[in-house]
Amino acid sequence: MVMLLNAIVLGLLWATVILRVPSLSRGSGERALWLVFLTLALSKTAALSTVRDVINALAGGYDIAPLTYHMLGVVGSAALLRFIALMTGLYERKPRAVRYHAGGTAAVAAALILLYAIDPSEIYASADDFLAAGADASTAIAYWLILETYLGAALAVTAALFWEVSCSSTAPLLRIGFRTVWLGLVLNALYALYKIAYVVAHIFGVDPPKGIVAQVSDTLLAIAVGLMVIGVSLPAIPGARNILSVRRSLRSLAPLWQTIKRIFPHIILPVSYRTASGTGNVDRLELRRYRQLIEIRDGMVQLRSYLPAAVDDEALEFLRLRGVRDDQCAVLAEACWIAAGLRLVEAGAQPLLGEERPVSGGKSIEDEAVWLARVSHAWHRSPLPRQFAEHWANRRAETAELPG
């Protein structure tokens, strides 16, 4: 059960690391949070027996795997503390906190490396392994006390700051996410506290039952990390939903936009869809959709200048004669006159003087996107707009050939 739980948590960690790569361009806070999950994923991966053997082989046979993922734990805790400090504005209120955090992390890392170099054989992968081996070297005891005290203190401070942020959050999903992360941090801090008590008890000759305690601690750590991953992912759900919605809208608009771009290339805005690095994917996609809506609308206005006003009634009559329901006529009629206008432009016709008229659309950006997406789908999928364009062009030619 514990192995399965660890495998699930490891998969969630790597999925979070990969999915959050686009957020690296949004600022130092997002980069710090990404580093937290990267170090967690790397440390849990490095703890696997096969990976541990590879690390030791690369080090020339020296057993540096334990030190590797302990250093990753230190860096991850420092990154987590930095993330929440940036989120709460702690560094702005207390500028010296930056130096304290960086200095404390560097001092802990240097002390651990020094103690490991003195006697690496007494440093085990986990505190449970260290205690199970019955080791009582002072360097190993100091190593574990320093490591767990630092991790516990960093997690406790971060948990307190996360609770403060969660209390001030107004969005329900964001507040739930923060409190889920807070619960994971509290469990992580309790895990570190438990190991400190375990080492202290060992110093005084107390020998707690190792099997059940080790199993409980492994389960506790897996649950804590899983809660942190879930808590960070919850606030991203609305953004992901918006991204999917805008992407669907862009796919629906694409056929009509591509045609407008080909017929009237001069109306396409020569501006990159990339925005400043501080904005996210949703902002870039919405800007792209907004521009495409403008360009489609401009193209439709130009197409209208090639067509007489009667084309609307003729399109409706054409559709009704073919049994199209009234609720579908408006969208298909729009697609019909677009097809007729495109046929004229491609044939080299000239705009009609005094024939500028507004075109139908939505009252808001979202309504406009929905309306034009329906028109684009009808123009692209239905054969009726092309049939109408041909029918209308033939009738126009016949009328032109009549005497007078």
N, C-alpha and C positions, 0 to 999 in steps of 0.2 A: 504493500500500500504506500509506504513512504517513498519507494523508488518510483512508483507511478506518479505520485504527487510531484516529486522533484522533476521528473521528465516533463510533466505538463507545465510547471513553472518555468523551466528552461526554455521550452518552446514559446511561451508567452513573452519571455524576456527578449529573445531574439526577434520575434515578430514586432515587438514594440520598438526595438532599436532600428529595424529596417523601415517601419512605417513613419518614424519620426525624423528620418533623414531630411525631408524637405523643410522641417522647422529650424534647421541649423542657420538659415539665413535671416531668422526673425529677431536675433539679438542674443546677448550673452546669457540671459536667463534660460532661454530655450536650449542653448548649447550646454549649459550646466546640467539641465535635466536629462538631456540625451546622454551626457557622460555618465550620469548615475546609472542608467540602465545598461549602458555599454560595459561599465566595470562590473556590474552585477552579473551580466551574461557571461563575460569573460572569466570571472572568478568561479562561477558554478561550472563552466565548461572546463576550466583548468583543473577542477577537483576530480574530473572523471579519470579513471585509472589509465586509459589509453592515452589521453592527452597529457597526463602527468608524466608518463614514460617518455613521450616525445619531448616535453620540456626539459627533462633531465638529460636526455640524449643530446639535445642541442647545447646544453651547458657542459658537455664533456664528461658526463657521468655523475656530476655533482647533484645532490638532491635539493634543487632550488625551487621545486614546485610549491611547497608550502609558503615560502617567502613570497613567491609570485602572487598567489591569490590573496595573501594577507595584505600586500601592498595595494592590490586592486581594491580591497575593502577599505583601506585608508583613503585612497583617492576618491572612491565613490562616496564615502561619508563626507569628505571635504566638498565635493561637488554638490551634494544634496544640501549641505549647510549654505553654500554659496547661492544656490537657486532660491531657497526660501528667504535668505537675507536680501537678495535683489527684489524678490516679490513683495516683501514687507517694507522695503525702503530702509532696512537696518543700516546699510552702508552709508546712506545719505544722512541718517540721524547720528550715526556714530562712525565717522570715517576711520577711526583707529581699529575698528572691528575687522577691517580687511587685513591689516597687518597681524592682528592677533590670530585670526584663522589661518592665514598662510604660514605664519611662524610656528604655530602649534602643530600644524600638519607636517611641516618640514622637520621639526624636532622629533616628533613621534616616528616618522619614517627613518630618520638617521639613527635613532636609538634601536629600533627593531633590526635594521641592517647590521649594526655593530654587534648586538647580542647574538644575532644569527651567525655572524662570522666567527665569534668566539667559540661556539660549540654547536654546529648545525645538527649534530646527531641527536641532541636532546630536544630539538624543536620538531613537533609533529604537525600533521596537516590540520588537526583540530584539537581543541582543549580536551575533548573526550578521549582521543587517541593518546594524548600526552598523559592524562591521568590513568588511563587503562594500562599504560606501560609501567606505571609506578615510578616514573622519573621524579627526582627531587633536586635536580641541579638548580642552583640559584639563578643562573642565567636564563634558563627556560621559564622559571617561575616569574622572573622580572619581565621577560618577553611577553608572556600571556597577560600579566596584570596591566602592562602598558597598553597593549593592543586592545584588550576588552574595555579598559577604562576610557580610552579615547573614543572607541566606537559607541559605547554606551552614552557618554556625555554628548557627543555630536548628535546622536539620534534623539536623546531627550530634549536638547535645545530645539532641534528641528521639529519635533512633535509639538512642543509648546507653541512655536511660531505658526505651525500649520493650523492648530486649533484657533489661534487668533485670527488667521485669515478666513477660516471657515465660518466664524461667527459674524464676520462683516460681509459675507457673500450673500447677494440677494437672489441670484439664480438658483433654483432648487437643485438642478442636476450638478451644478458646480459645487454647491455646498455639500451635497452627498459625496461627490468625488473627493473633496478635500478631507472630509471626515473619515472616508474609507482609507485614504492614505495615512491619516493620523492614527487610525487603529493599527495599520500595518507597522508604522514607526514605533508605536507603543509596544507592540509585541516584539519587535526587533530589539528595542531597548531592554525589555525584560529578559530577552534571550542573552544579551550581553551581561546583564546584572546576574543572571543565573550562573553564567560561566565564571564571573568574578568570585561569586560565593563558593563555587565549586573548587576553584584554585586555592582560595583562602582556607577552606575546610581541609584541603589536602596538606597545606602547610602545617596545620595543627594536628595532623595525623588522623583526621576523620575520613573514612572511606565510604562514601555514599554508594548505593547500588548503581552500577554504571550502565547495565543493559537497558533497563526501563527508562532511566534518565536520558540516555543518549537518544533513544527512540522518540521520546517526547520532545526533546530539544530539536531534533531534525524536523519533526512534523511542525513544530511551532515556527521554525525559520521558514519553511516552505510556505506555510499559510501567510506569514507576515509579508514575504516578498510578493506572493500572489495578490494580496490585498492592495499593496502599493501599485502594482501594475494595473489592476482593475480601477482603482481610484483615479489614477492619472488618465486612464482611457475614457472614463465617463464624460468629462467635460468636452471631449472631442467629438462626441456623437452628433450634436447639432451641426457642427462644422462639416463633418463627413456627409451628413444628410444633405446639406446645402450644396456641397461639391457634386454629389451624384445628381441632384436636381438640375443644376446649371449645366452639367455635362450632357444630360439627356436633352435639355433644351437646345444646346449647341448642335447636337447630332440631328435633331429634327429640323433646325434652321439651315443646316449645311447645304442641301440640294438647291434651295432657292437662292441662298447667298452666293454659292459658287456660280450659278447662272448669271445673277446680277453682276458679279465681279467680272465675268467674261464679256458681257454685253456692254457694261459701262465701267471700264477699269478706272476712269478718272475720278469716280466718286469714292473709291476705296481709300480710307485714311492711311497715309504713309507713316504710321506711328507704331512702334513696337508694342506688343501686348504685355511686355514685361514691365512691372511697376517697381517702385523702390523696394530695397531689400527688407524693409521693415514690415511689408504687407505679406499676407499669406496667399495660399492657393485660391481661396474663395474670392478674394479681392481681384486677383488677376483674371479669373474666369468670368466674374461678373462684369469687369471692364470689357473683356473680349466680347461677351454677349451683348452688352450695351452698344458697342461700336457696330456690331453686325446688324443689330436692329435698326440703327440709324442708316447704315448703308443700304439695307434692304428697302427701308422706307423711302430713301432718296431715289433709289432705282425705280420703285413703283410710281413715284410722282412723275418721273421722267417718262415712264411707259404710258401713263395716262394721257400725256400730251400728244401721243400718236393716235389716240382712239376717240371716236365721237361719243357723245353722251349716251346714245342709244344702245351701245354695246352691252350695258348692264342688263337692260330688259331683254335683249336678244339672248344673252347667256342664260337668264332665268327661264325663258320660254324653251330654249334648247334642252335644258336639264329636266324640266317638267314633262316634256314630251317623251323623255326616256325613263320616266318613272322614278326620278330621284325624289326622295322625301323632302318635305319643306325644311326640316331641321338640318338637312345637309346642303340645301341649295345655296345658302349664303357663302359658305366656305368654298364650295365648288365653283360658284359664279365668280368669286374673286380669282381663283386659279384659272378660270376660263379666259377672263379678259387679260390676265398676265400672259397666258400662252398666245393670245391673239396679238398683243403688243409686241412680244418677242419675235413673232413671225414677221411683223412689219419692219421692225428694226433690222433684222437679219436680211430682209429683202431690199434694204436701202431706202426705205420710205423716209419722208421728212415730217417733223412734228406739225400738228395742225395749229394754226394761229387762233388764239382766243379759246382754247380748249383746256386750260388748266383747271383742274378740279381736285378737291381733297379726296383722299382715300380713307377707307374705313380702318379702324384699329381699336386698341384697348385704351382704357382711361388711365392706366398705370403701366409701369415697366413690366410687371409680372403679367398683367392682362394682355399687353402688347406681345410679349414673348409667347404666351399661350395661343393667341390668335394667329400670329404669323407662323408658328410651328404647325398649326392645323392647315393653314394655307399651303405651306411648303410640302407637307405630307400629301395633301390632295393633288398638288401640281406634280409631284414626283411619282406617286403611286397610281393615281387614277388615269385611265386612258381618255376620259371625257374632256379634259382641257385641250389636249391635242386635237381631238375630233372636232371640238367646237372651233378651234383656230382654223382648221382646214375648211369647215363648213362656212364659217363667217367670211373667210377669204374668197371662197367660190361665189358666195352670194354677192359680195362686194364687186367681184369681177363681172358678174352677170349684170348687175345694176349699171356699172360703168359702160357696158356695151349697148344699153338701151338707147334709142333715139331721143335726143333732147336732154 
